[in-house]
Structure formats: C-alpha cells, structure tokens
Amino acid sequence: MTSEEEGPAVVGAEPHMDLCASPGWDGLVEEEAGPAEQVADDVSSELSALVVPYPELAPIVFFCLKQTTCPRSWCIRMVSISMMVILLNCVTLGMYQPCENIDCSSERCQILQAFDAFIYIFFALEMVVKIVALGIFGRRCYLGDTWNRLDFFIVMAGVVEYSLDLQNINLTAIRTVRVLRPLKAINRVPSMRILVNLLLDTLPMLGNVLLLCFFVFFIFGIIGVQLWAGLLRNRCYPEENFTLSTGVALPAPYYSPDEKDERPFICSLLQDNGIMSCSDVPARRVAGHQCCLEVDDLLHHQALGLVTEPFLNASAVVPGLCVNWNRYYTRCHTGHRNPHKGAINFDNIGYAWIVIFQVITLEGWVEIMYYVMDAHSFYNFIYFILLIIVSTQTHSHTNSHRFMSLF
C-alpha cells in the first residue's frame, strides 16, 4: 500500500476527540455531582438520626430526651451498676435475726438497719433513673417490662413499710416483701432472665399434666375418705360402766403412750379388721418397772385407812408397787382427736389431700400407713404403694415434658 492510498483515508477519517480533556465536561460533572452529594448528605443525616446507641430502648422519652442527651445518657449508664447493691442486700437479709432483733437495740441490728435504708434509697433512685432513661409508658419503656413492674412493686411496698414505721405500726406482711429484693438480680443478668422467662412460658404447656395430677389426687382422696373417715380418731377408753371410788381417777380419759399424744395408740373397731386392738395395750411402766397392782388393792388400802399416795402418784419406793391403769382401757371408741394435732386424717377431702401430699414427698408416709393399718386392715398398704408409684411416674413424666418443651 502506497502513501497515496493512505492519504484519503486519513483525510476522510473523523477527527479524534479527547472527551476527557474537553473543557466543558469537567464543568458538567461538577454541576451534576453537586446535587448528588447533597442528597447523600441528607440520607446520612436521616440515618444518623435513626441509629441510636441502644436500639432496644425508646429513641426519645418525655418528648425531648434522646439517648445521647444528658442526663438520659448518664442514667442509662448508671442502671448497669446496681448488681453489687443487690448482692449486698442478699448478705444483709441473711444476717438479720428477727428473734434477737425485735427492738433493734443492739449495734449490729442498727448497722443492718442503716444498710437496709441505704439499699432502699438506692433502689428508689434507681427506679427514678430508669424512668428517666427508659420512659414510663410504652412497649419499650419502664412499665412495659414485667420485671420492671416487679421492681416498681418492691419499691412501692418499701414506701408503705417505712410509712407504717413512722406511725409505729408493725405490719409483718409488708416486711416480707423484702425477700423479693434478690429477684431484682434476674433483671440484671440477661442469661438468667432468658432462662426464667423460658420456664414461665412452659407453664401453660404443663396444663394437661397438672390436670392429670389433680385427677390422681382426687381419686385417691375419695378412696381414703370412703374407707378411713374418722378411723384415725379411734382410742382405747374404759368401759362405759367403769367407776372408781371418791378421790380416785384414771390418769387419762383414754390410753396414750405419751403425755403429748404425739404417737397415739390407734385401735380397730369390732366391725373392722385392723391390726391393733385394746387388748394389745401394754402394761403401765414407772421408772422402768412394770406396775403389777390392781385398783382393788388401792381400794383395800383405802378401806384400811392406809396411805394410798404411792399408788396414786406412781412414786412407790418398791419397784412395781403401782396400779396398772392401762389394763382398764379395754373399749375401742371413736374420740375427738386425730394424730399430729389433728393434721393427719381422712375425715374430708381437704385433709385427705394434705395426707396425700405428705405421702408423695416420701417423708413420714410409713407412719401414716401404720396408723391406717392399725385402724382398718393390714392390706391397706396397697393403697400407699400404688399412690407412690403413680405419683412418681407422674412426676417423672412432668419433668420429661418440661425438658422437651425447653427445646
């Protein structure tokens, strides 16, 4: 190819234009970039207004206090330092001795009382600070949280307590609210709070299990009332026509192994088939020796005008020289007193449930079973064995259901 052929191609070609070097392009870019930067600045300013240090809290409270505004920012930081005061309150509550500090005259009690006042003031100030930091009403405000409502109740109960103290009114029921103060620690430890909330959420899921427990207790309670109502009142009394001379009386209206009747001798009526009867009442023992005299010996000494004091008060010098009063308790009769100051019986469904609850705890159930076997039948042990087996299985099923509901 010659230079002549190349010439027209060069001449007819469009001239090369350097657009980047064009003097008007830079101005155009600058003119278009100005509004874009302004829009970006507006968006960033709006985002900075929306982004807050604590997203879980309300952005604005009391219509004017933002999270970064003092004193709200100071209050938010102060809320997190109360854990040490809660631990101190646990220590002071454990050191309080109500039996020794009735009048609070000792120096130790006054120091504990001063600590208690300081802790209450701290909790009250903490409540005010949290109200300022979180706000009062609303979903993310102070009273919108259940645990904060518990703190509010504790502080208000303290106000009532100190108000009554100023008027010299001692209301013990209000003072017991102090034991709820350690629960404030749950609201300070997030992991503990999650666990407690999870356990509380699982309670409605246990409704069917609790209903099953209720039916089990109700059925066993009805069986106990139908079989043993009034039987635990059985005691050994003297015969109806049993009389003594003037100045002589039985030591007790019915036979009791001890004076307080803590472990009564429960007998079986004639129509029942219990283990114990009044013929099984042991002989009376004084100073470790068995009494061998009868009431006729006492009457004979009275007729002769001899001293009958050793026979009456069981202070005979000669071992065995005392009247065996127990031999005259020969009639089994339903009395007016149940074992353990009337707490153990099957006279109605309420007391039957109390007995059932004691049996399923596996504490003292053997003694109750012996009472029923003595009064009614030897085969009553089947009732208690079945009750323990069913309650144990129900309890294990409840625990497994609760464990599965956590996951």
C-alpha positions in Angstrom: 0.0 0.0 0.0 1.4 3.4 -1.0 1.3 6.6 0.7 -1.3 8.0 -1.7 -3.8 5.3 -0.9 -3.3 6.1 2.8 -3.8 9.8 2.3 -7.6 9.9 1.6 -8.3 7.5 4.4 -6.6 9.9 6.8 -8.2 12.9 5.4 -11.7 11.4 5.3 -11.5 10.0 8.9 -13.3 11.7 11.7 -11.0 13.8 13.9 -10.1 12.1 17.2 -11.8 13.9 20.1 -10.5 13.6 23.7 -13.7 13.8 25.6 -11.9 13.6 29.0 -9.9 16.6 28.0 -12.9 18.6 26.9 -13.1 21.8 28.9 -16.8 21.7 29.2 -17.1 18.1 30.6 -15.5 18.9 33.9 -17.9 21.6 34.5 -20.8 19.3 33.6 -19.6 16.6 36.0 -19.2 19.2 38.8 -22.6 20.6 38.1 -24.2 17.1 38.2 -22.2 15.9 41.3 -23.3 18.8 43.4 -27.0 17.7 43.9 -26.0 14.1 44.3 -23.7 14.9 47.2 -26.4 17.0 48.8 -28.8 14.0 48.6 -26.2 11.7 50.1 -25.7 14.2 52.9 -29.4 14.3 53.6 -29.7 10.5 53.7 -26.7 10.2 56.0 -28.2 12.8 58.3 -31.5 10.9 58.4 -29.7 7.6 59.1 -27.7 9.2 61.9 -31.0 10.4 63.4 -32.4 6.9 63.3 -29.3 5.0 64.5 -29.2 5.1 68.3 -26.7 3.6 70.8 -29.3 1.4 72.4 -31.7 0.1 69.8 -33.7 -1.9 72.4 -34.6 1.4 74.2 -37.0 4.1 73.1 -35.3 6.7 71.0 -37.0 9.7 72.7 -38.6 9.9 76.1 -40.5 12.7 77.8 -40.8 14.2 74.3 -37.4 15.8 74.4 -34.7 13.4 75.9 -32.8 11.5 73.3 -30.5 8.6 74.2 -27.4 10.8 73.7 -28.8 13.7 75.7 -27.6 14.3 79.2 -28.9 13.4 81.8 -30.5 10.5 80.0 -27.2 9.1 78.7 -25.9 9.3 82.3 -28.9 7.5 83.6 -28.6 4.7 81.1 -25.0 4.0 82.2 -25.9 4.2 85.9 -28.6 1.5 85.5 -26.0 -1.2 85.0 -24.1 -0.8 88.3 -26.8 -2.0 90.7 -25.8 -5.6 90.7 -23.3 -5.1 93.6 -26.1 -3.4 95.7 -28.4 -6.4 95.1 -25.7 -8.8 96.3 -25.1 -6.6 99.4 -28.8 -6.7 100.1 -28.8 -10.5 100.0 -26.0 -10.5 102.6 -27.8 -8.1 104.9 -31.1 -10.0 104.7 -29.2 -13.2 105.6 -27.6 -11.6 108.6 -30.9 -10.3 110.1 -32.1 -12.3 113.1 -35.8 -11.5 113.8 -35.9 -13.3 117.2 -33.0 -11.4 118.6 -33.6 -8.0 116.9 -37.2 -7.4 118.0 -36.5 -4.0 119.5 -33.3 -3.5 117.4 -31.4 -2.2 120.4 -28.0 -3.9 119.5 -25.3 -2.2 117.5 -25.4 -5.0 114.9 -29.1 -4.6 114.3 -28.7 -0.8 113.9 -26.0 -1.2 111.3 -28.1 -3.7 109.3 -31.0 -1.3 109.5 -28.8 1.5 108.2 -27.7 -0.7 105.3 -31.3 -1.6 104.6 -32.3 2.1 104.4 -29.3 2.8 102.1 -30.3 -0.1 99.8 -33.9 1.0 99.7 -32.9 4.6 98.8 -30.6 3.2 96.1 -33.4 1.1 94.7 -35.8 4.1 94.7 -33.3 6.3 93.0 -32.6 3.5 90.5 -36.3 3.4 89.7 -36.4 7.2 89.1 -33.2 6.9 87.0 -34.7 4.1 84.9 -37.9 6.0 84.4 -35.8 8.9 83.1 -33.7 6.6 80.9 -36.4 4.4 79.6 -39.6 6.5 79.9 -42.7 5.4 81.8 -45.4 4.0 79.5 -44.9 2.2 76.2 -43.7 -1.1 74.9 -40.0 -0.4 75.4 -40.4 1.9 78.4 -40.1 1.2 82.1 -43.6 -0.1 82.9 -43.8 -2.0 79.7 -41.4 -4.7 81.1 -42.7 -7.3 83.6 -39.5 -7.4 85.6 -39.5 -3.6 85.9 -43.1 -3.8 87.2 -41.8 -6.2 89.9 -39.1 -3.6 90.8 -41.8 -0.9 90.9 -43.9 -3.1 93.3 -40.9 -3.7 95.6 -40.2 0.0 95.8 -43.8 0.9 96.5 -44.0 -1.8 99.2 -41.0 -0.2 100.8 -42.7 3.2 100.8 -45.7 1.6 102.6 -43.4 -0.2 105.1 -41.4 3.0 106.0 -44.7 5.0 106.2 -46.1 2.5 108.7 -42.9 2.5 110.7 -43.2 6.3 111.1 -46.6 5.7 112.6 -45.4 2.9 114.9 -47.5 0.3 113.0 -45.7 -3.0 112.6 -47.3 -4.9 109.6 -45.3 -8.1 109.1 -46.9 -8.9 105.8 -45.5 -5.8 104.3 -42.0 -6.5 105.7 -42.0 -9.9 104.0 -41.8 -8.1 100.6 -38.1 -7.6 101.4 -37.4 -11.2 100.4 -38.4 -10.3 96.8 -35.4 -7.9 96.5 -32.9 -10.6 95.4 -35.2 -11.2 92.5 -34.1 -7.9 91.0 -30.9 -9.7 90.1 -32.8 -11.7 87.4 -33.5 -8.4 85.6 -29.7 -7.6 85.6 -28.4 -10.9 84.3 -29.6 -11.4 80.7 -28.9 -15.2 80.6 -30.8 -15.7 83.8 -33.7 -13.6 82.6 -34.0 -15.6 79.4 -34.0 -18.9 81.4 -36.6 -17.7 83.8 -38.8 -16.4 81.0 -38.5 -19.7 79.2 -39.5 -21.6 82.3 -42.5 -19.3 82.8 -43.5 -19.8 79.1 -43.5 -23.5 79.5 -46.0 -23.5 82.4 -49.1 -23.3 80.2 -47.8 -26.3 78.3 -48.0 -28.4 81.6 -51.7 -27.8 82.0 -52.6 -31.4 80.9 -50.0 -32.9 83.2 -51.3 -30.8 86.2 -54.8 -31.8 85.3 -53.7 -35.5 85.4 -52.1 -34.9 88.8 -55.4 -33.3 90.1 -57.4 -36.3 89.0 -55.0 -38.7 90.6 -55.1 -36.9 93.9 -58.8 -36.5 93.7 -59.4 -40.2 93.1 -57.0 -41.3 95.9 -58.6 -38.7 98.2 -62.1 -40.0 97.6 -60.9 -43.6 98.3 -59.3 -42.5 101.6 -62.4 -40.6 102.7 -64.7 -43.5 101.9 -62.6 -46.1 103.7 -61.0 -44.3 106.7 -63.1 -41.3 107.6 -63.0 -40.9 111.4 -60.9 -44.1 111.9 -57.8 -42.3 113.0 -59.7 -41.0 116.0 -60.1 -44.4 117.5 -58.7 -44.7 121.0 -58.9 -47.2 123.9 -61.3 -46.0 126.6 -62.5 -47.6 129.8 -65.8 -49.5 129.8 -69.0 -47.4 130.0 -69.9 -48.7 133.4 -66.4 -48.4 134.8 -66.5 -46.4 138.1 -64.0 -45.6 140.8 -64.4 -44.5 144.4 -64.2 -40.9 145.5 -60.7 -39.4 145.2 -59.5 -42.0 142.6 -59.5 -41.3 138.9 -57.8 -42.6 135.8 -54.7 -40.7 134.8 -56.1 -40.0 131.3 -59.5 -40.4 129.6 -58.0 -42.8 127.1 -54.8 -44.7 126.7 -51.9 -42.7 125.3 -48.3 -43.9 125.1 -47.0 -40.4 126.0 -48.5 -37.3 127.6 -48.5 -35.2 124.5 -50.1 -37.9 122.4 -47.6 -37.4 119.6 -47.6 -41.1 118.7 -51.1 -42.2 119.6 -52.3 -45.8 120.0 -55.0 -46.2 117.3 -57.2 -49.3 117.8 -59.5 -51.1 115.5 -63.3 -51.2 116.0 -65.1 -54.5 116.2 -66.5 -54.2 112.7 -63.1 -53.5 111.2 -60.1 -55.9 110.8 -57.3 -53.7 111.9 -54.0 -54.9 113.4 -54.2 -53.3 116.8 -56.9 -53.8 119.5 -57.3 -52.6 123.0 -56.1 -56.0 124.3 -52.7 -55.1 122.9 -52.3 -52.1 125.2 -49.1 -52.7 127.1 -48.8 -52.6 130.9 -48.0 -49.4 132.6 -44.4 -48.8 133.5 -43.0 -46.5 136.1 -39.3 -45.8 136.4 -38.6 -48.7 134.1 -40.6 -51.2 136.1 -43.9 -52.7 135.2 -46.8 -51.9 137.5 -48.5 -55.0 139.0 -51.2 -53.8 141.3 -54.9 -53.5 140.5 -57.4 -50.9 141.5 -58.9 -53.4 144.1 -55.6 -53.2 146.0 -55.9 -49.4 146.1 -59.5 -49.7 147.4 -58.4 -52.2 150.0 -55.7 -49.8 151.3 -58.3 -47.0 151.4 -60.7 -49.2 153.4 -57.9 -50.0 155.9 -57.1 -46.3 156.2 -53.6 -46.8 154.9 -51.7 -44.2 152.9 -52.6 -44.5 149.2 -50.2 -41.8 147.9 -47.7 -44.1 146.4 -50.4 -45.8 144.3 -51.8 -42.5 143.1 -48.8 -40.6 142.0 -46.7 -43.6 141.0 -43.9 -42.7 143.4 -43.7 -46.0 145.1 -40.4 -46.9 146.6 -40.8 -50.6 145.9 -40.5 -51.4 142.2 -43.8 -52.4 140.7 -45.8 -51.1 143.6 -48.2 -49.1 141.5 -51.5 -49.6 139.8 -51.6 -50.8 136.2 -54.2 -48.3 135.0 -53.7 -49.4 131.3 -55.5 -52.7 131.9 -58.8 -50.8 132.3 -58.7 -49.2 128.8 -60.5 -52.1 127.1 -63.1 -50.4 124.9 -62.2 -49.1 121.4 -64.2 -46.0 120.7 -64.1 -43.1 118.2 -62.8 -40.0 120.0 -62.3 -36.3 119.1 -58.6 -36.1 118.2 -56.6 -37.1 115.2 -52.9 -37.7 115.1 -50.4 -34.9 115.0 -52.7 -32.3 116.5 -55.5 -33.1 114.0 -53.5 -32.7 110.8 -53.4 -36.4 109.8 -56.8 -37.8 108.9 -59.2 -38.7 106.1 -62.3 -37.1 107.5 -62.8 -34.9 104.4 -61.2 -34.4 101.0 -59.2 -31.4 102.2 -57.4 -33.3 104.9 -57.1 -36.3 102.6 -55.2 -34.1 100.1 -52.8 -33.0 102.9 -52.1 -36.6 103.7 -51.6 -37.5 100.0 -49.2 -34.6 99.5 -47.2 -35.8 102.5 -47.1 -39.3 101.2 -45.8 -38.4 97.8 -42.9 -36.5 99.4 -41.8 -39.8 100.8 -41.4 -38.2 104.3 -43.3 -39.8 107.2 -45.6 -41.8 104.9 -44.7 -45.1 106.7 -46.1 -43.8 110.0 -49.4 -42.8 108.3 -49.6 -46.2 106.7 -49.2 -47.9 110.0 -52.0 -45.7 111.5 -54.4 -46.8 108.8 -53.3 -50.5 109.0 -53.8 -50.4 112.8 -57.3 -48.9 112.5 -58.8 -50.7 109.4 -56.9 -53.5 107.7 -53.5 -54.9 107.1 -54.0 -54.8 103.3 -54.2 -51.0 103.3 -50.6 -50.9 102.4 -51.6 -51.5 98.8 -53.2 -48.0 98.7 -50.0 -46.3 99.7 -47.7 -48.4 97.4 -50.0 -47.6 94.4 -50.1 -43.9 95.4 -46.3 -43.7 95.5 -45.9 -45.5 92.2 -48.5 -43.4 90.3 -47.2 -40.1 91.8 -43.6 -41.0 90.9 -44.5 -41.8 87.4 -46.5 -38.6 87.0 -43.6 -36.6 88.4 -41.1 -38.2 86.0 -43.5 -37.6 83.1 -43.9 -33.9 84.1 -40.1 -33.4 84.2 -39.6 -35.1 80.8 -42.4 -33.0 79.3 -40.8 -29.8 80.8 -37.4 -30.7 79.5 -38.7 -31.4 76.0 -40.6 -28.1 76.0 -37.4 -26.2 76.5 -36.0 -27.2 73.1 
